[in-house]
Amino acid sequence: MSEDEPSGHVTRREFMTTTGKFSATAAAGLMFGKLKSVAPEASGPLSPVVAKNAADLSNLIRSKRVSCREVMTAYLDQINRFNPKVNAIVSLQSRDGLLQQADERDQQLARGDYKGWMHGFPHAVKDLAATKGIRTTRGSPLADTVPQKDALFVERLKRSGAIIIGKTNAPEFGLGSQTYNSIFGTTLNAYSQSKCAGGSSGGAAVSLALRMVPVADGSDMMGSLRNPAAFNNVIGFRPSFGRVPSAGDTELFFETLSTAGAMGRSVADVAMLLSVMAGSDARAPFAIEENPAQFADPLKRDFKGTRLGWMGNYNGYLAMESRIMDLCESSFKAFESIGCSVDSVQPDFPPEKMWQSWLTLRHWLTAGDLGEFYKDPSKREKLKPEVQWEIEGGLNLSATEVYAASVTRSEWYRAVGKLFETYDYLLLPSAQVFPFDAQTHWPKEINGKKMDTYHRWMEVVIGGSLSGHPVINVPVGFNPAGLPMGMQIIGKSHADLAVLQIAYAYEQATNWVANHLPPLLQAA
């Protein structure tokens, strides 16, 4: 059965789950992000509710074959059982209040008031985005607030029927591909609780992998939708800039490196979530005008004759941990099985020049966003060293240096466009290392090559960020230690649907997510 098709009939009895209450110790662990050895109250096999992909679950809710209360109960039980082991979901709201909201969704359905694809879905928003009435910290005590309004895409999630249950953990101000902060602590990998989750959407990726949410939102400046998806064997999609519009209270025109996007356990789920998050808005000047309903259409498509360009490690420029290149190249057989050809190719552009552009623009934007904290010595000392370094780099820049960096970025965009004259898609690894020790803030070297910044080990993702092209992470397998890895598929400008379609075809040929559960779930 295609994932674009509804599931067969499932009786309500098959979906019944126990309600139960949080223990005091488990609740404390969730609230404060402490990783305690808490024995979950629920045990035994996983609920069929949480085992379902989101597209199937949505169909079951709409047809009233499972109630919103049953869905909420099953997911809260799953969180109670597994979140103390990984610390992925934070600021979890009260069980009674969430069940009451689920009852309201059931009452709406009973009177024919169907909100949309996410009707009754428990959803945790990444803790960088504002959630009205729910604590939002951005991973820092300096930004710890309870917002009075939602981020633009959160408004859309709610309009589609989602129930916001809490937040997913993120690094301090989203900086760094390792999800830890001084408020909630460290999020641990879904496949090995001694390893990191990646970031900055680490909490979102782990929550998905352990079936604690049906789908997840994330954001991506430097691989934050791609790296944690690769580290946790799920799908992470960085859409074209403007596809998911942002309308903050401050700057609207310069921040074009970062975008919100969708994550899921299947490509069909990611596409459906994007259909909710995407669409134009007068508050966002660069919002793409195309109808987001296109992402709700079936994704199946013929790829016979499609040409893929494999950029690998930029001819040895990027240091790569052993086995990453092998795993990515082993995926070529799956692409060939759906009609594609894969050629090695390199852009006509020096990678180091791209890196220098990236450093300048990231410094500049970070200093603009967080510079006020740095000016106050009492607040500055609460910023982690990497954040201070970014701000200091931005404070020393001239306007001409920023302009020159933007010119370099423009040159890179044209170089990528030249490749797309020959190739339909481009391929790169999603990371340069496998998930590393959770106590390590960032890798200091790769295969003996020193990393000169806290994010140099993620240099492989900046090409897609600088160009603004749509990029999706798809899983490519595991190393001998059982740690996941993924690969980036980059599409042409604004060709988001085409990227989802080829990722879907690849998924049908491989089924990495469905066939390789995290050990915690295998044990269950």
Number of C-alpha atoms within 10 A of each C-alpha: 7 11 19 17 12 14 16 10 9 12 11 13 9 11 17 17 17 11 16 13 15 19 14 8 15 23 17 15 22 24 16 14 25 19 20 15 11 17 15 19 13 17 11 7 10 18 20 15 24 21 14 16 20 26 24 17 25 21 19 23 23 21 12 14 16 23 23 27 21 22 26 28 24 24 23 24 27 22 25 25 19 22 27 24 24 26 29 35 31 27 21 20 16 12 18 10 11 20 20 13 20 26 18 15 24 23 15 14 20 11 8 10 12 19 17 16 24 28 26 32 29 26 24 30 25 28 29 25 22 26 25 16 12 20 19 24 25 24 24 21 15 15 14 13 15 14 16 10 13 16 17 20 23 21 16 17 23 20 16 20 19 24 23 22 25 22 27 28 38 37 29 27 22 27 23 23 27 31 30 29 21 15 19 26 19 26 35 29 34 32 25 22 16 15 20 31 36 36 32 34 35 36 35 37 40 34 30 24 25 25 25 28 26 28 28 28 28 29 27 24 22 28 33 32 35 34 35 34 36 30 31 32 31 27 29 37 33 32 32 25 24 23 26 27 24 23 17 13 7 7 10 14 9 8 16 16 19 19 23 27 27 29 31 29 25 25 29 28 25 25 29 24 26 26 22 24 24 26 20 20 17 9 13 17 14 19 20 19 12 12 11 20 14 14 22 19 13 15 22 16 12 12 17 12 12 17 20 25 23 22 16 23 16 17 10 8 12 18 21 21 15 14 15 25 17 11 20 23 18 13 19 18 16 17 23 18 14 19 14 19 18 19 14 12 17 17 15 12 15 12 17 11 13 19 19 14 21 23 16 20 25 21 22 24 18 22 24 15 15 17 20 12 19 18 10 10 9 10 13 18 12 16 20 15 12 15 24 20 16 21 24 17 18 22 14 11 15 10 9 9 15 18 14 14 21 17 13 20 23 13 15 23 18 15 16 21 17 13 18 18 9 11 20 18 22 24 24 25 29 31 26 23 22 24 25 20 17 21 13 11 15 20 17 16 15 16 10 9 12 13 16 10 13 18 17 19 24 21 20 25 23 18 23 26 23 24 22 23 22 26 33 29 30 31 29 28 22 19 14 7 8 12 21 28 32 32 28 31 25 27 27 22 17 18 15 23 19 18 22 25 21 25 24 23 20 23 22 17 15 18 14 21 21 14 8 15 18 22 14 14 16 10 10 9
